[in-house]
Amino acid sequence: MSETPCSSLTIDARGVAWLTLNRPAVHNAFDDGLIAELNGHLAHLHEAATRGEVRVVVLGSEGKSFSAGADLGWMKRMVEYDFAGNLADSRHLAQLMHDLDTLPCPTLCRVQGAAFGGAVGLAACCDIVIASDKARFCLSEVKIGLSPAVISPYVQRALGPRQMRRYALTAEVMNAATALDLGLAHRVVDHDQLDGAVTAMLDTLLAGSPQAQRATKALLGVVAREPDSDATREHTCRVISELRVSPEGQEGLASFFDKRAPRWMPHKDNAS
């Protein structure tokens, strides 16, 4: 593992957490050091988001590429691992994807360039993906005799099974427009407008109730697993009833009727 930090985490006064891959010299490629750092950051973010201290997480990276996938040096080391070593390594990556996917608060992915291999999984695990028109996405694993195995549940959920079969088996490169059409990206903008689009989406997310967003994200996970059952229907009724009688739900309704901003809206001087 590298002793130099491979990533950074900062949290601003609004509760926006900026989780940033910082290996631009190698196109933010994954290695065991980066995965370990991200797992540590995500463990902290889970706790902070649960306490309401973090409202939104923005996942991004420095440099030209979002992430080139697996680091070549790491891949060379993995060739020497036995099955048990590879299994342990894969479980660390699986933990990363699961923890990102299940963060309690909204997550926003900023993709400025190439997102290959595991980086497609990072994007698919985020709630919202905003991409530059220069972005490119590729499930490149089969070209080197591997499989997008660990990331497949998240990417297939984004693309759907039919399109997943095509792009996982061919390793074709998707341009930003294709990623948008297939549902991997939610919005594509001119490269020089990317930061402005991220800022606008943050403003939109911060206008929502933090408690309601956490409850809704958890609810959607339940609905996705079992959309039509007595248990799910009862759960949906309980979620909305609990929100209506909660202090934040009462504040939201009162602010709506009073035609004022709710108390969770950040002050303009807290923006950064």
Secondary structure, 3 states (H helix, E strand, C coil): CCCCCCEEEEECCCCEEEEEECCHHHCCCECHHHHHHHHHHHHHHHHHHHCCCCCEEEEEECCCCCECCECHHHHHHHHCCCHHHHHHHHHHHHHHHHHHHCCCCCEEEEECCEEECHHHHHHHHCCEEEEECCCEEECCHHHHCCCCCCCHHHHHHHHCHHHHHHHHHHCCEEEHHHHHHHCCCCEEECHHHHHHHHHHHHHHHHCCCHHHHHHHHHHHHHHHHCCCCHHHHHHHHHHHHHHHHCHHHHHHHHHHHHCCCCCCCCCHHHCC
